[in-house]
Amino acid sequence: MLGIVRPCRHHLSPALHRRWAAHLCGTCLALRDGHGQVARTATNVDALLVSVLTTAQAPDPVVSADRRAGPCPARGMRTATVVSGDGARLAAHAALLLAAGHLADHADDRQGAFRHAPLAAAGRHVATRWSARAAASAPRGFDPSALLAVPARQRAVEEDAGATLEEVTAPTADAVSAAFAHTAVLAGRPDNAAPLATAGAAFGRLAHLLDALDDLVDDRRHGRWNPVDATGAGVDATTALARHQVVTLAATLPRVALPDPAGLDARLAHRLLVHETDRALARTHARTEQPPTDQPPQPGDPGRVRPPRGFFTGCAAAAGLCCTGQLCCADPITGPWSGQPRSNPCASCCDCSECSCDCCDCCSCEGGCCDGCGCDC
């Protein structure tokens, strides 16, 4: 479900893009070290937000330490400096639990390859195994109960015909809220737990809503349950609630006390949680601004292109494969799969026409350009 934050080198300065890739690779390697090679497929481009928040609050080598990683195919067999420590381990833990729930959900619904009984059984086995491993190896002081309860709570709320959109998205919101709040514990800043819990709930709910909007056409075609229709909210109300979550994130993040607000991780957290969530909403809105129908997608219709998610998205982005397959850019992209010539929609570093600088990490249409946040590009 969680895979909405997909920045690229056109939306981040070189320094911030390298730091983002370091967190992504650190999460992947933490999954490998803690749960084996297969668990690396659970690498999630949103789970690394936990790692970013931890390091932003406590740039302490004990909590967050960088280490040198060996060659990796996702980096073109290059070595790299990656983030390790408590934050990366918590990000890996959250990614594994969320992936387990997502895998079990697909197996239960017999979606995609899991429509075949043997593969569905294998999927449930892997999901059960990942959940058990994650529950037995929770990071320092973290209670994984909120994340472990997501699948059961989700099934229960989906069986309630009178559930509202807020109730349907509550399990995901609570799980992400717990993970965000625990970054304050790891960083030794308990006063940050409350605003981070609010931010986590907003981000979790936003991810669920955008996923529902992305899946709506396909779910209608196959008769699957989707909260947009099941709650009677409709596309407009769902989009409005998603917009409210973006506003909540922008209003809550400044309340988090950071030792170095101009530091690399602090600026990266702001870019991902404020700017990139807004960009994710714009991407989804562009695909759903026309009322969904039961008609199959037409060739060359970029609004119907579903961006790849999860491990392969993260690896390709970390390898620098930007502006291909709609991995990162806000505008629809065409390519050989749509029958249209490949194009690059990224015209410039900043997407603010009022800005005269090209400093991606501090450009803001609403707050002004380069407003003292420490440009280094």
KOLTORTOR-993301 format. One record per residue (C-alpha): residue number from 1; residue in one letter; x, y, z. Coordinates in nm, 4 decimals. Example, Ala and Ser with C-alpha at 12.3 -4.5 7.8 and 13.67 -1.06 7.14 Angstrom:
// residues 2
+-----+---------+----------+----------+----------+
: num : residuo :     east :    north :       up :
+-----+---------+----------+----------+----------+
:   1 :       A :   1.2300 :  -0.4500 :   0.7800 :
:   2 :       S :   1.3670 :  -0.1060 :   0.7140 :
+-----+---------+----------+----------+----------+
END
This chain:
// residues 377
+-----+---------+----------+----------+----------+
: num : residuo :     east :    north :       up :
+-----+---------+----------+----------+----------+
:   1 :       M :   0.0000 :   0.0000 :   0.0000 :
:   2 :       L :   0.2620 :   0.2533 :   0.1030 :
:   3 :       G :   0.4592 :   0.3793 :  -0.1934 :
:   4 :       I :   0.3504 :   0.7354 :  -0.2590 :
:   5 :       V :   0.6735 :   0.9295 :  -0.1960 :
:   6 :       R :   0.8857 :   0.8897 :  -0.5069 :
:   7 :       P :   1.1193 :   1.1883 :  -0.5398 :
:   8 :       C :   1.3766 :   1.2159 :  -0.8150 :
:   9 :       R :   1.6836 :   1.4196 :  -0.8996 :
:  10 :       H :   1.4577 :   1.6748 :  -1.0715 :
:  11 :       H :   1.2758 :   1.7463 :  -0.7468 :
:  12 :       L :   1.5650 :   1.7179 :  -0.5022 :
:  13 :       S :   1.9042 :   1.8820 :  -0.5004 :
:  14 :       P :   2.1950 :   1.6425 :  -0.5682 :
:  15 :       A :   2.2837 :   1.6345 :  -0.1980 :
:  16 :       L :   1.9287 :   1.5535 :  -0.0896 :
:  17 :       H :   1.8843 :   1.2931 :  -0.3621 :
:  18 :       R :   2.2020 :   1.1161 :  -0.2512 :
:  19 :       R :   2.0823 :   1.1253 :   0.1091 :
:  20 :       W :   1.7436 :   0.9855 :   0.0118 :
:  21 :       A :   1.9136 :   0.6994 :  -0.1730 :
:  22 :       A :   2.1349 :   0.6376 :   0.1335 :
:  23 :       H :   1.8236 :   0.5932 :   0.3506 :
:  24 :       L :   1.6613 :   0.3690 :   0.0888 :
:  25 :       C :   1.9669 :   0.1441 :   0.0612 :
:  26 :       G :   2.0044 :   0.1436 :   0.4397 :
:  27 :       T :   1.6486 :   0.0152 :   0.4808 :
:  28 :       C :   1.7085 :  -0.2551 :   0.2199 :
:  29 :       L :   2.0294 :  -0.3725 :   0.3881 :
:  30 :       A :   1.8646 :  -0.3669 :   0.7313 :
:  31 :       L :   1.6007 :  -0.6030 :   0.5936 :
:  32 :       R :   1.8721 :  -0.8311 :   0.4603 :
:  33 :       D :   2.0709 :  -0.8300 :   0.7829 :
:  34 :       G :   1.7690 :  -0.8893 :   1.0036 :
:  35 :       H :   1.5490 :  -1.1161 :   0.7961 :
:  36 :       G :   1.7409 :  -1.2595 :   0.5005 :
:  37 :       Q :   1.7811 :  -1.1851 :   0.1321 :
:  38 :       V :   1.4185 :  -1.2533 :   0.0366 :
:  39 :       A :   1.2999 :  -0.9898 :   0.2834 :
:  40 :       R :   1.4716 :  -0.7232 :   0.0723 :
:  41 :       T :   1.1751 :  -0.7473 :  -0.1657 :
:  42 :       A :   0.9748 :  -0.5732 :   0.1085 :
:  43 :       T :   1.1834 :  -0.2553 :   0.0727 :
:  44 :       N :   0.9358 :   0.0297 :   0.0640 :
:  45 :       V :   0.9991 :   0.3811 :  -0.0604 :
:  46 :       D :   0.7788 :   0.5234 :   0.2161 :
:  47 :       A :   0.9104 :   0.3201 :   0.5085 :
:  48 :       L :   1.2426 :   0.5023 :   0.4849 :
:  49 :       L :   1.0618 :   0.8116 :   0.6175 :
:  50 :       V :   1.1016 :   0.6525 :   0.9604 :
:  51 :       S :   1.4776 :   0.6425 :   0.9089 :
:  52 :       V :   1.4829 :   1.0048 :   0.7878 :
:  53 :       L :   1.2830 :   1.1289 :   1.0877 :
:  54 :       T :   1.5038 :   0.9440 :   1.3340 :
:  55 :       T :   1.8265 :   1.0852 :   1.1972 :
:  56 :       A :   1.6764 :   1.4338 :   1.1635 :
:  57 :       Q :   1.5918 :   1.4386 :   1.5338 :
:  58 :       A :   1.9144 :   1.2889 :   1.6621 :
:  59 :       P :   2.2239 :   1.3140 :   1.4426 :
:  60 :       D :   2.3992 :   1.0915 :   1.6930 :
:  61 :       P :   2.6332 :   0.8134 :   1.5688 :
:  62 :       V :   2.4802 :   0.5764 :   1.8231 :
:  63 :       V :   2.1280 :   0.6277 :   1.6858 :
:  64 :       S :   2.2161 :   0.6782 :   1.3212 :
:  65 :       A :   2.5495 :   0.5859 :   1.1722 :
:  66 :       D :   2.6526 :   0.5831 :   0.8079 :
:  67 :       R :   2.8417 :   0.2826 :   0.6765 :
:  68 :       R :   2.9971 :   0.1760 :   0.3516 :
:  69 :       A :   2.7993 :  -0.0780 :   0.1496 :
:  70 :       G :   2.9420 :  -0.3072 :  -0.1119 :
:  71 :       P :   2.8523 :  -0.3171 :  -0.4831 :
:  72 :       C :   2.4855 :  -0.3698 :  -0.5631 :
:  73 :       P :   2.3109 :  -0.4278 :  -0.8993 :
:  74 :       A :   2.0551 :  -0.1587 :  -0.8110 :
:  75 :       R :   2.3409 :   0.0927 :  -0.7963 :
:  76 :       G :   2.5083 :  -0.0279 :  -1.1146 :
:  77 :       M :   2.7511 :  -0.2407 :  -0.9050 :
:  78 :       R :   2.8821 :   0.0694 :  -0.7302 :
:  79 :       T :   2.9610 :   0.0989 :  -0.3618 :
:  80 :       A :   2.7800 :   0.3622 :  -0.1567 :
:  81 :       T :   2.7525 :   0.5193 :   0.1857 :
:  82 :       V :   2.4215 :   0.4121 :   0.3407 :
:  83 :       V :   2.2362 :   0.4944 :   0.6615 :
:  84 :       S :   2.2331 :   0.2369 :   0.9400 :
:  85 :       G :   2.1384 :   0.2344 :   1.3063 :
:  86 :       D :   1.8116 :   0.2309 :   1.4986 :
:  87 :       G :   1.6223 :   0.4377 :   1.2432 :
:  88 :       A :   1.7074 :   0.2069 :   0.9547 :
:  89 :       R :   1.6145 :  -0.0984 :   1.1640 :
:  90 :       L :   1.2779 :   0.0548 :   1.2551 :
:  91 :       A :   1.2156 :   0.1393 :   0.8895 :
:  92 :       A :   1.2965 :  -0.2200 :   0.7914 :
:  93 :       H :   1.0685 :  -0.3529 :   1.0655 :
:  94 :       A :   0.7778 :  -0.1359 :   0.9511 :
:  95 :       A :   0.8367 :  -0.2240 :   0.5860 :
:  96 :       L :   0.8356 :  -0.5967 :   0.6601 :
:  97 :       L :   0.5137 :  -0.5852 :   0.8629 :
:  98 :       L :   0.3324 :  -0.3701 :   0.6094 :
:  99 :       A :   0.4529 :  -0.5903 :   0.3241 :
: 100 :       A :   0.3330 :  -0.8997 :   0.5104 :
: 101 :       G :  -0.0128 :  -0.7485 :   0.5502 :
: 102 :       H :  -0.0211 :  -0.6401 :   0.1870 :
: 103 :       L :   0.0886 :  -0.9837 :   0.0672 :
: 104 :       A :  -0.1725 :  -1.1603 :   0.2804 :
: 105 :       D :  -0.4416 :  -0.9230 :   0.1522 :
: 106 :       H :  -0.3543 :  -0.9969 :  -0.2113 :
: 107 :       A :  -0.3495 :  -1.3711 :  -0.1408 :
: 108 :       D :  -0.6879 :  -1.3593 :   0.0336 :
: 109 :       D :  -0.8405 :  -1.1564 :  -0.2517 :
: 110 :       R :  -0.6750 :  -1.3850 :  -0.5113 :
: 111 :       Q :  -0.5399 :  -1.0856 :  -0.6993 :
: 112 :       G :  -0.2883 :  -1.1031 :  -0.9836 :
: 113 :       A :  -0.0648 :  -1.4068 :  -0.9707 :
: 114 :       F :  -0.2318 :  -1.5109 :  -0.6445 :
: 115 :       R :  -0.5454 :  -1.6122 :  -0.8325 :
: 116 :       H :  -0.3762 :  -1.9526 :  -0.8565 :
: 117 :       A :  -0.4272 :  -2.1539 :  -0.5385 :
: 118 :       P :  -0.0646 :  -2.2755 :  -0.4993 :
: 119 :       L :   0.0716 :  -1.9203 :  -0.5296 :
: 120 :       A :  -0.1929 :  -1.7877 :  -0.2921 :
: 121 :       A :  -0.0920 :  -2.0492 :  -0.0348 :
: 122 :       A :   0.2747 :  -1.9599 :  -0.0809 :
: 123 :       G :   0.1933 :  -1.5922 :  -0.0402 :
: 124 :       R :   0.0098 :  -1.6552 :   0.2867 :
: 125 :       H :   0.3016 :  -1.8639 :   0.4115 :
: 126 :       V :   0.5537 :  -1.5899 :   0.3364 :
: 127 :       A :   0.3278 :  -1.3257 :   0.4951 :
: 128 :       T :   0.2864 :  -1.5338 :   0.8124 :
: 129 :       R :   0.6583 :  -1.5958 :   0.8301 :
: 130 :       W :   0.7459 :  -1.2275 :   0.7865 :
: 131 :       S :   0.4928 :  -1.1237 :   1.0523 :
: 132 :       A :   0.6319 :  -1.3731 :   1.3004 :
: 133 :       R :   0.9917 :  -1.2691 :   1.2338 :
: 134 :       A :   0.9111 :  -0.9013 :   1.2662 :
: 135 :       A :   0.7139 :  -0.9530 :   1.5870 :
: 136 :       A :   1.0041 :  -1.1447 :   1.7401 :
: 137 :       S :   1.2655 :  -0.8850 :   1.6493 :
: 138 :       A :   1.1022 :  -0.5485 :   1.7189 :
: 139 :       P :   1.3490 :  -0.2570 :   1.7418 :
: 140 :       R :   1.4455 :  -0.1149 :   2.0776 :
: 141 :       G :   1.1327 :  -0.0408 :   2.2801 :
: 142 :       F :   0.8916 :  -0.0570 :   1.9860 :
: 143 :       D :   0.5493 :  -0.2168 :   2.0323 :
: 144 :       P :   0.4560 :  -0.3737 :   1.6980 :
: 145 :       S :   0.0955 :  -0.4459 :   1.7987 :
: 146 :       A :  -0.0508 :  -0.1606 :   1.5907 :
: 147 :       L :   0.1215 :  -0.2845 :   1.2756 :
: 148 :       L :   0.0438 :  -0.6497 :   1.3467 :
: 149 :       A :  -0.3246 :  -0.5689 :   1.3969 :
: 150 :       V :  -0.3673 :  -0.3927 :   1.0619 :
: 151 :       P :  -0.4852 :  -0.6945 :   0.8533 :
: 152 :       A :  -0.7426 :  -0.8132 :   1.1084 :
: 153 :       R :  -0.8715 :  -0.4608 :   1.1776 :
: 154 :       Q :  -0.8951 :  -0.3919 :   0.8068 :
: 155 :       R :  -1.0977 :  -0.7044 :   0.7403 :
: 156 :       A :  -1.3324 :  -0.6184 :   1.0278 :
: 157 :       V :  -1.3963 :  -0.2636 :   0.9109 :
: 158 :       E :  -1.4523 :  -0.3787 :   0.5527 :
: 159 :       E :  -1.7302 :  -0.6068 :   0.6774 :
: 160 :       D :  -1.9056 :  -0.3085 :   0.8379 :
: 161 :       A :  -2.1475 :  -0.1734 :   0.5775 :
: 162 :       G :  -2.1836 :   0.1560 :   0.7649 :
: 163 :       A :  -1.8141 :   0.2363 :   0.8022 :
: 164 :       T :  -1.6993 :   0.5857 :   0.7106 :
: 165 :       L :  -1.3890 :   0.6733 :   0.5104 :
: 166 :       E :  -1.2118 :   0.7800 :   0.8323 :
: 167 :       E :  -1.2929 :   0.4467 :   0.9987 :
: 168 :       V :  -1.1789 :   0.2460 :   0.6971 :
: 169 :       T :  -0.8410 :   0.4201 :   0.6918 :
: 170 :       A :  -0.7938 :   0.4150 :   1.0715 :
: 171 :       P :  -0.5906 :   0.0887 :   1.0904 :
: 172 :       T :  -0.3266 :   0.2178 :   0.8498 :
: 173 :       A :  -0.3281 :   0.5609 :   1.0151 :
: 174 :       D :  -0.2738 :   0.4097 :   1.3605 :
: 175 :       A :   0.0067 :   0.1834 :   1.2418 :
: 176 :       V :   0.2044 :   0.4606 :   1.0731 :
: 177 :       S :   0.1337 :   0.6916 :   1.3672 :
: 178 :       A :   0.2964 :   0.4427 :   1.6057 :
: 179 :       A :   0.6041 :   0.4083 :   1.3844 :
: 180 :       F :   0.6482 :   0.7850 :   1.3448 :
: 181 :       A :   0.6029 :   0.8484 :   1.7169 :
: 182 :       H :   0.8648 :   0.5873 :   1.8069 :
: 183 :       T :   1.1291 :   0.7771 :   1.6125 :
: 184 :       A :   1.1103 :   1.0371 :   1.8913 :
: 185 :       V :   1.1836 :   0.7631 :   2.1462 :
: 186 :       L :   1.4814 :   0.6344 :   1.9490 :
: 187 :       A :   1.6156 :   0.9877 :   1.9113 :
: 188 :       G :   1.5741 :   1.0689 :   2.2799 :
: 189 :       R :   1.3197 :   1.3451 :   2.2150 :
: 190 :       P :   0.9937 :   1.2318 :   2.3810 :
: 191 :       D :   0.8335 :   1.5757 :   2.3387 :
: 192 :       N :   0.8239 :   1.5130 :   1.9644 :
: 193 :       A :   0.6120 :   1.1989 :   2.0007 :
: 194 :       A :   0.2752 :   1.3789 :   1.9940 :
: 195 :       P :   0.3255 :   1.5870 :   1.6770 :
: 196 :       L :   0.4927 :   1.2916 :   1.5048 :
: 197 :       A :   0.1979 :   1.0683 :   1.5938 :
: 198 :       T :  -0.0330 :   1.3236 :   1.4314 :
: 199 :       A :   0.1895 :   1.3444 :   1.1242 :
: 200 :       G :   0.2085 :   0.9655 :   1.1016 :
: 201 :       A :  -0.1692 :   0.9285 :   1.1186 :
: 202 :       A :  -0.2084 :   1.1869 :   0.8419 :
: 203 :       F :   0.0516 :   1.0167 :   0.6240 :
: 204 :       G :  -0.0940 :   0.6690 :   0.6770 :
: 205 :       R :  -0.4447 :   0.7870 :   0.5967 :
: 206 :       L :  -0.3195 :   0.9746 :   0.2893 :
: 207 :       A :  -0.1405 :   0.6654 :   0.1595 :
: 208 :       H :  -0.4535 :   0.4549 :   0.2026 :
: 209 :       L :  -0.6741 :   0.7118 :   0.0282 :
: 210 :       L :  -0.4415 :   0.7546 :  -0.2684 :
: 211 :       D :  -0.4085 :   0.3786 :  -0.3025 :
: 212 :       A :  -0.7885 :   0.3474 :  -0.3055 :
: 213 :       L :  -0.8184 :   0.6132 :  -0.5757 :
: 214 :       D :  -0.5459 :   0.4488 :  -0.7838 :
: 215 :       D :  -0.7185 :   0.1087 :  -0.7587 :
: 216 :       L :  -1.0737 :   0.2290 :  -0.8143 :
: 217 :       V :  -1.1081 :   0.1528 :  -1.1855 :
: 218 :       D :  -0.9494 :  -0.1907 :  -1.1542 :
: 219 :       D :  -1.1502 :  -0.2769 :  -0.8411 :
: 220 :       R :  -1.4747 :  -0.1819 :  -1.0122 :
: 221 :       R :  -1.3859 :  -0.3897 :  -1.3147 :
: 222 :       H :  -1.3225 :  -0.6997 :  -1.1030 :
: 223 :       G :  -1.5926 :  -0.6412 :  -0.8444 :
: 224 :       R :  -1.3506 :  -0.5938 :  -0.5558 :
: 225 :       W :  -1.4152 :  -0.3923 :  -0.2402 :
: 226 :       N :  -1.2919 :  -0.0328 :  -0.2548 :
: 227 :       P :  -1.3494 :   0.2276 :   0.0192 :
: 228 :       V :  -1.4344 :   0.5032 :  -0.2303 :
: 229 :       D :  -1.7491 :   0.3169 :  -0.3363 :
: 230 :       A :  -1.8084 :   0.1048 :  -0.0248 :
: 231 :       T :  -1.8404 :   0.4074 :   0.2024 :
: 232 :       G :  -2.0379 :   0.6067 :  -0.0533 :
: 233 :       A :  -1.7846 :   0.8893 :  -0.0295 :
: 234 :       G :  -1.7104 :   0.9163 :  -0.3997 :
: 235 :       V :  -1.4000 :   1.0480 :  -0.5720 :
: 236 :       D :  -1.4466 :   1.4151 :  -0.4792 :
: 237 :       A :  -1.4895 :   1.3560 :  -0.1048 :
: 238 :       T :  -1.2012 :   1.1091 :  -0.0991 :
: 239 :       T :  -0.9750 :   1.3576 :  -0.2752 :
: 240 :       A :  -1.0823 :   1.6332 :  -0.0353 :
: 241 :       L :  -0.9978 :   1.4149 :   0.2657 :
: 242 :       A :  -0.6602 :   1.3353 :   0.1106 :
: 243 :       R :  -0.5943 :   1.7065 :   0.0618 :
: 244 :       H :  -0.6734 :   1.7617 :   0.4307 :
: 245 :       Q :  -0.4034 :   1.5089 :   0.5240 :
: 246 :       V :  -0.1456 :   1.6981 :   0.3151 :
: 247 :       V :  -0.2430 :   2.0213 :   0.4909 :
: 248 :       T :  -0.2158 :   1.8476 :   0.8287 :
: 249 :       L :   0.1347 :   1.7272 :   0.7482 :
: 250 :       A :   0.2465 :   2.0758 :   0.6468 :
: 251 :       A :   0.1020 :   2.2249 :   0.9664 :
: 252 :       T :   0.2339 :   1.9553 :   1.2023 :
: 253 :       L :   0.5922 :   1.9062 :   1.0876 :
: 254 :       P :   0.7128 :   2.2511 :   1.2085 :
: 255 :       R :   0.6106 :   2.1501 :   1.5622 :
: 256 :       V :   0.8752 :   1.8762 :   1.5655 :
: 257 :       A :   1.1843 :   2.0076 :   1.7444 :
: 258 :       L :   1.4998 :   1.9344 :   1.5461 :
: 259 :       P :   1.8566 :   1.9990 :   1.6630 :
: 260 :       D :   1.9585 :   2.1289 :   1.3214 :
: 261 :       P :   1.6589 :   2.2490 :   1.1139 :
: 262 :       A :   1.8946 :   2.3371 :   0.8282 :
: 263 :       G :   2.0605 :   1.9957 :   0.8328 :
: 264 :       L :   2.0432 :   1.7529 :   0.5434 :
: 265 :       D :   1.8020 :   1.5072 :   0.7085 :
: 266 :       A :   1.5753 :   1.7832 :   0.8414 :
: 267 :       R :   1.5436 :   1.9355 :   0.4947 :
: 268 :       L :   1.4883 :   1.5939 :   0.3423 :
: 269 :       A :   1.2083 :   1.5205 :   0.5898 :
: 270 :       H :   1.0414 :   1.8490 :   0.4942 :
: 271 :       R :   1.0733 :   1.7791 :   0.1217 :
: 272 :       L :   0.9315 :   1.4269 :   0.1512 :
: 273 :       L :   0.6501 :   1.4892 :   0.3987 :
: 274 :       V :   0.5327 :   1.8275 :   0.2706 :
: 275 :       H :   0.6293 :   1.8713 :  -0.0948 :
: 276 :       E :   0.6334 :   1.5110 :  -0.2162 :
: 277 :       T :   0.3023 :   1.4205 :  -0.0514 :
: 278 :       D :   0.1455 :   1.7170 :  -0.2284 :
: 279 :       R :   0.3043 :   1.5963 :  -0.5514 :
: 280 :       A :   0.1654 :   1.2459 :  -0.4915 :
: 281 :       L :  -0.1835 :   1.3873 :  -0.4454 :
: 282 :       A :  -0.1490 :   1.5854 :  -0.7681 :
: 283 :       R :  -0.0422 :   1.2690 :  -0.9555 :
: 284 :       T :  -0.3406 :   1.0750 :  -0.8296 :
: 285 :       H :  -0.5808 :   1.3613 :  -0.8923 :
: 286 :       A :  -0.4590 :   1.3859 :  -1.2516 :
: 287 :       R :  -0.5458 :   1.0192 :  -1.3007 :
: 288 :       T :  -0.8879 :   1.0399 :  -1.1344 :
: 289 :       E :  -1.0167 :   1.3856 :  -1.2306 :
: 290 :       Q :  -1.2367 :   1.2155 :  -1.4883 :
: 291 :       P :  -1.5057 :   0.9949 :  -1.3284 :
: 292 :       P :  -1.3793 :   0.6334 :  -1.3313 :
: 293 :       T :  -1.5665 :   0.4027 :  -1.5636 :
: 294 :       D :  -1.5767 :   0.0333 :  -1.6304 :
: 295 :       Q :  -1.4180 :   0.0824 :  -1.9714 :
: 296 :       P :  -1.0720 :  -0.0745 :  -2.0175 :
: 297 :       P :  -0.7795 :   0.1681 :  -2.0462 :
: 298 :       Q :  -0.7073 :   0.2950 :  -2.3936 :
: 299 :       P :  -0.3576 :   0.2758 :  -2.5486 :
: 300 :       G :  -0.1628 :   0.5934 :  -2.5000 :
: 301 :       D :  -0.3765 :   0.7125 :  -2.2074 :
: 302 :       P :  -0.1181 :   0.8215 :  -1.9461 :
: 303 :       G :  -0.3911 :   0.8699 :  -1.6884 :
: 304 :       R :  -0.4321 :   0.4929 :  -1.6782 :
: 305 :       V :  -0.0627 :   0.4116 :  -1.6302 :
: 306 :       R :  -0.0137 :   0.2573 :  -1.2874 :
: 307 :       P :   0.3334 :   0.3434 :  -1.1522 :
: 308 :       P :   0.5366 :   0.0514 :  -1.0195 :
: 309 :       R :   0.5547 :   0.0141 :  -0.6438 :
: 310 :       G :   0.7693 :  -0.1351 :  -0.3722 :
: 311 :       F :   1.1100 :  -0.2927 :  -0.4073 :
: 312 :       F :   1.1658 :  -0.2467 :  -0.7794 :
: 313 :       T :   1.0538 :   0.1172 :  -0.7621 :
: 314 :       G :   1.3025 :   0.1832 :  -0.4847 :
: 315 :       C :   1.5892 :  -0.0003 :  -0.6505 :
: 316 :       A :   1.5389 :   0.1710 :  -0.9847 :
: 317 :       A :   1.5175 :   0.5120 :  -0.8207 :
: 318 :       A :   1.8273 :   0.4402 :  -0.6110 :
: 319 :       A :   2.0106 :   0.3365 :  -0.9265 :
: 320 :       G :   1.9328 :   0.6745 :  -1.0785 :
: 321 :       L :   1.6798 :   0.5551 :  -1.3375 :
: 322 :       C :   1.4791 :   0.8755 :  -1.3164 :
: 323 :       C :   1.1892 :   0.9841 :  -1.5330 :
: 324 :       T :   1.1224 :   0.6349 :  -1.6672 :
: 325 :       G :   0.8084 :   0.4411 :  -1.5961 :
: 326 :       Q :   0.6640 :   0.7316 :  -1.3930 :
: 327 :       L :   0.8863 :   0.6362 :  -1.0997 :
: 328 :       C :   0.9104 :   0.9863 :  -0.9690 :
: 329 :       C :   0.7825 :   1.2706 :  -1.1819 :
: 330 :       A :   0.4566 :   1.4545 :  -1.1192 :
: 331 :       D :   0.3489 :   1.4743 :  -1.4829 :
: 332 :       P :   0.2210 :   1.1693 :  -1.6717 :
: 333 :       I :   0.4970 :   1.0093 :  -1.8727 :
: 334 :       T :   0.4655 :   0.8154 :  -2.1924 :
: 335 :       G :   0.6817 :   0.5330 :  -2.3102 :
: 336 :       P :   0.6954 :   0.2172 :  -2.5177 :
: 337 :       W :   0.4317 :   0.0436 :  -2.3021 :
: 338 :       S :   0.1748 :   0.3088 :  -2.4025 :
: 339 :       G :   0.2605 :   0.3238 :  -2.7706 :
: 340 :       Q :   0.3826 :   0.6815 :  -2.7401 :
: 341 :       P :   0.7363 :   0.8181 :  -2.7799 :
: 342 :       R :   0.9365 :   0.8435 :  -2.4598 :
: 343 :       S :   0.9508 :   1.1948 :  -2.3164 :
: 344 :       N :   1.0887 :   1.3651 :  -2.0113 :
: 345 :       P :   0.8280 :   1.5850 :  -1.8376 :
: 346 :       C :   1.0784 :   1.7339 :  -1.5944 :
: 347 :       A :   1.1431 :   2.0773 :  -1.7349 :
: 348 :       S :   1.3409 :   2.2137 :  -1.4437 :
: 349 :       C :   1.4577 :   2.1454 :  -1.0931 :
: 350 :       C :   1.1857 :   2.3533 :  -0.9296 :
: 351 :       D :   0.8250 :   2.3396 :  -1.0413 :
: 352 :       C :   0.7473 :   2.6876 :  -0.9050 :
: 353 :       S :   0.7216 :   2.9408 :  -1.1850 :
: 354 :       E :   0.7713 :   3.2289 :  -0.9395 :
: 355 :       C :   1.1110 :   3.1016 :  -0.8287 :
: 356 :       S :   1.4214 :   3.2479 :  -0.9808 :
: 357 :       C :   1.6567 :   2.9972 :  -0.8199 :
: 358 :       D :   1.6846 :   2.6271 :  -0.8937 :
: 359 :       C :   1.7292 :   2.5115 :  -0.5370 :
: 360 :       C :   1.5031 :   2.2086 :  -0.5132 :
: 361 :       D :   1.5252 :   2.1486 :  -0.1407 :
: 362 :       C :   1.3895 :   2.4882 :  -0.0364 :
: 363 :       C :   1.1736 :   2.5984 :  -0.3274 :
: 364 :       S :   0.8158 :   2.6569 :  -0.2164 :
: 365 :       C :   0.5398 :   2.8260 :  -0.4146 :
: 366 :       E :   0.3465 :   2.8917 :  -0.0963 :
: 367 :       G :   0.6241 :   2.9938 :   0.1378 :
: 368 :       G :   0.8421 :   3.1794 :  -0.1113 :
: 369 :       C :   1.1603 :   3.0708 :  -0.2788 :
: 370 :       C :   1.4780 :   3.0001 :  -0.0843 :
: 371 :       D :   1.3391 :   3.1406 :   0.2390 :
: 372 :       G :   1.6443 :   3.0769 :   0.4560 :
: 373 :       C :   1.6298 :   2.6987 :   0.4656 :
: 374 :       G :   1.9906 :   2.6623 :   0.3592 :
: 375 :       C :   2.0354 :   2.6056 :  -0.0106 :
: 376 :       D :   2.3460 :   2.4201 :  -0.1120 :
: 377 :       C :   2.2899 :   2.3759 :  -0.4835 :
+-----+---------+----------+----------+----------+
END
